[in-house]
Amino acid sequence: MRHNHDFACRVEEFAPCAPTSALSRAPDEGVCAIVIPFFLRNSGSFREKNIRFLLEHYSRLSPHVLLVEQLPSLSGIDLESVACSEHSAHHLGLPVDSNLVNKCALVNAGAQHAFRKWNARYVWQIDADIFLSPVPVFQNLSILNSVAVPVIKPYIHFARLPPGQTLALHEASANEVDSYDPPSPNDLTIGIESLVGPGSMIFSRHAFESTGGMDENYSGWGWEDIDFAERLS
């Protein structure tokens, strides 16, 4: 699920932490926080349905899901409505004096919150208009234990679902979503995107602190995440 949006951008410094040096065979025990930047111009929109779906699904799988919402926003999202039996999503509002989506500022604020408040080791940033399964991501976090691999793009190819299929997922039960089989890349009725990261990346605390985070000089949408990955490389 993906739609175009505009970005603009800000950054705070972090004290560097000690790097890890060896590639582990298993994921690090540190917390992996999911950070979703979000700005809504129209209440009741398709984008709002997307964010409610994402919060409900991700909060069932992780206790560290953070919605970073640009204010003022029209979403009026009540996080209690997406609370699960034991876990719920967390909310952070960031006032921004702009009509553009300040994605870099939102991601940086979310990462800082996760690192300071939750002592997170990793941040998985996911745009508010795509849906990715956390299971394979969590299973492969060990590659980030190496400083030589400071950031990963978990999915290079993804399917752009038409609105009908997206809405059907919104209404599906938790079990139906967990067992959902995405369309095959051979199905010519859907568009397969080949990009360097479709609005999602995972970075370590060391990587974020070493670079100061995403470059908030970007305005408009696109390339800000690729720039971050390139600077890290």
C-alpha positions in Angstrom: 0.0 0.0 0.0 1.7 3.2 -1.1 0.8 6.7 -2.0 2.8 9.8 -2.8 3.4 12.5 -0.2 5.6 15.5 0.4 8.5 15.7 2.9 10.5 18.5 4.4 13.0 18.4 7.3 15.7 19.0 11.4 18.4 17.1 13.6 19.7 16.8 17.2 23.1 15.5 18.1 23.7 12.3 20.0 26.6 11.2 22.2 28.3 8.3 20.4 28.0 4.8 21.9 30.5 2.0 21.8 30.2 0.1 18.5 29.8 -3.6 18.2 32.4 -5.4 16.2 31.3 -8.9 15.4 28.6 -10.4 13.2 26.3 -12.4 15.5 24.6 -15.6 14.6 21.4 -14.6 16.3 19.5 -11.2 16.7 20.8 -8.9 19.4 18.7 -9.0 22.5 18.2 -5.3 22.4 14.8 -3.8 21.6 13.8 -3.2 18.0 11.4 -0.3 17.9 9.0 0.3 14.9 8.7 4.0 14.1 5.9 5.2 11.7 6.0 8.8 10.7 2.6 10.2 9.9 0.8 13.4 8.8 -2.9 13.5 7.8 -4.5 16.3 5.9 -8.0 14.8 5.6 -9.8 12.9 8.3 -11.5 9.7 7.2 -9.2 9.2 4.3 -7.7 6.1 2.8 -4.4 7.0 4.4 -6.1 7.1 7.8 -7.5 3.6 7.2 -4.0 2.4 6.4 -2.5 3.8 9.6 -5.2 2.3 11.8 -4.6 -1.1 10.1 -0.8 -0.8 10.6 -1.0 0.1 14.2 -3.4 -2.7 15.0 -1.3 -5.3 13.2 2.2 -4.2 14.4 1.2 -3.7 18.0 0.1 -7.4 18.2 3.7 -8.4 17.2 5.8 -5.9 19.1 5.4 -3.8 22.3 7.5 -1.0 20.8 5.5 0.5 18.1 5.7 4.3 17.9 3.5 6.6 15.8 5.2 9.9 15.3 2.5 12.3 14.2 3.1 15.7 12.7 1.0 18.3 14.4 -1.4 19.9 13.7 -3.0 16.8 12.1 -6.6 15.9 11.4 -6.4 12.2 12.3 -7.8 12.2 15.8 -6.5 8.7 16.1 -7.4 7.2 19.5 -4.6 4.7 20.2 -6.8 2.9 22.8 -8.9 1.8 19.8 -5.9 -0.2 18.4 -4.7 -1.6 21.8 -4.2 -5.3 21.9 -4.7 -7.7 24.7 -1.3 -6.9 26.2 0.3 -4.2 24.1 -0.8 -1.0 22.4 0.9 1.4 20.1 2.6 4.5 21.5 2.1 8.1 20.3 4.5 11.0 19.9 3.2 14.4 18.6 5.7 16.7 16.9 4.6 20.3 16.2 5.7 21.4 12.7 5.1 24.8 11.2 4.8 23.6 7.6 2.2 22.2 5.1 4.8 19.7 4.0 5.3 16.3 5.7 8.5 16.7 7.6 9.4 13.0 7.4 13.0 13.3 8.4 12.2 15.3 11.5 9.5 12.7 12.4 11.9 9.8 12.0 14.7 11.5 13.9 12.3 12.3 16.8 11.0 8.8 16.9 14.5 7.3 16.8 15.6 9.5 19.7 12.5 8.6 21.7 13.2 4.8 21.1 16.9 5.0 22.0 16.4 7.2 25.1 13.1 5.9 26.6 13.2 2.3 25.5 17.0 1.8 25.3 16.4 0.4 21.8 19.2 -1.2 19.8 17.5 -0.9 16.5 14.8 1.3 14.8 12.7 0.0 12.0 11.2 3.0 10.1 8.1 2.2 8.1 6.2 4.7 6.0 2.5 5.0 6.9 1.3 3.8 3.5 3.1 0.4 3.2 2.6 -2.9 5.0 5.5 -5.3 5.7 5.6 -8.4 7.7 7.8 -8.0 10.8 8.5 -11.7 11.2 11.4 -12.1 8.6 12.8 -8.7 9.7 13.1 -9.7 13.3 14.6 -13.0 12.3 17.4 -11.2 10.4 18.3 -8.4 12.8 21.6 -10.2 13.5 23.2 -8.7 10.3 23.0 -5.3 12.0 25.2 -6.5 14.8 28.1 -5.8 12.5 29.2 -2.1 12.2 30.0 -3.0 8.6 26.3 -3.3 7.9 24.8 -0.2 9.6 21.5 -0.1 7.7 19.4 -2.5 5.7 16.5 -2.1 3.3 14.3 -5.1 4.1 12.4 -5.3 0.9 13.6 -4.3 -2.6 10.6 -5.6 -4.5 7.0 -5.1 -3.4 3.5 -5.3 -4.8 1.4 -2.3 -5.3 -2.1 -3.5 -4.4 -5.2 -1.9 -6.0 -7.6 -0.1 -3.6 -10.0 -3.0 -3.6 -7.4 -5.5 -2.3 -6.1 -3.0 0.2 -9.5 -2.4 1.6 -10.1 -6.1 1.9 -7.0 -6.4 4.0 -8.2 -3.5 6.2 -11.4 -5.6 7.0 -9.6 -8.9 7.4 -9.2 -10.6 10.7 -5.8 -10.9 12.5 -5.5 -14.6 11.4 -6.4 -13.8 7.8 -3.8 -11.0 7.7 -1.1 -13.3 9.2 -1.8 -15.9 6.6 -2.2 -13.5 3.7 -0.3 -14.6 0.6 0.8 -11.5 -1.5 0.2 -11.6 -5.2 2.9 -13.3 -7.3 5.4 -11.1 -9.1 4.4 -13.0 -12.2 0.8 -11.6 -11.9 0.8 -8.8 -14.5 -2.3 -7.3 -13.0 -0.2 -5.7 -10.2 2.7 -3.4 -10.4 6.0 -4.7 -9.0 8.3 -1.8 -7.8 12.0 -2.2 -8.1 13.4 0.4 -5.8 16.3 0.9 -3.4 14.1 0.6 -0.4 10.3 1.2 -0.6 9.9 3.6 2.3 11.3 1.3 4.9 14.7 0.8 6.5 16.3 -0.6 9.7 19.3 1.1 11.4 21.2 0.5 14.5 21.6 2.9 17.4 25.3 3.2 16.6 24.6 4.1 13.0 22.1 6.8 14.0 24.3 8.3 16.6 27.4 8.3 14.4 25.6 10.2 11.6 23.2 12.5 13.5 20.2 10.8 11.8 18.4 11.7 8.6 19.2 14.9 6.8 16.4 17.4 7.5 17.5 19.7 4.7 15.4 17.5 2.3 12.2 19.1 1.0 9.6 17.2 -0.9 9.4 13.4 -1.0 12.0 11.0 -2.1 15.7 10.2 -1.7 16.0 11.2 1.9 16.1 7.6 3.0 18.5 6.6 0.2 20.8 9.6 1.2 20.8 8.2 4.8 21.8 4.8 3.7 24.5 6.1 1.4 26.0 8.3 4.1 26.1 5.3 6.4 27.8 3.1 3.7 
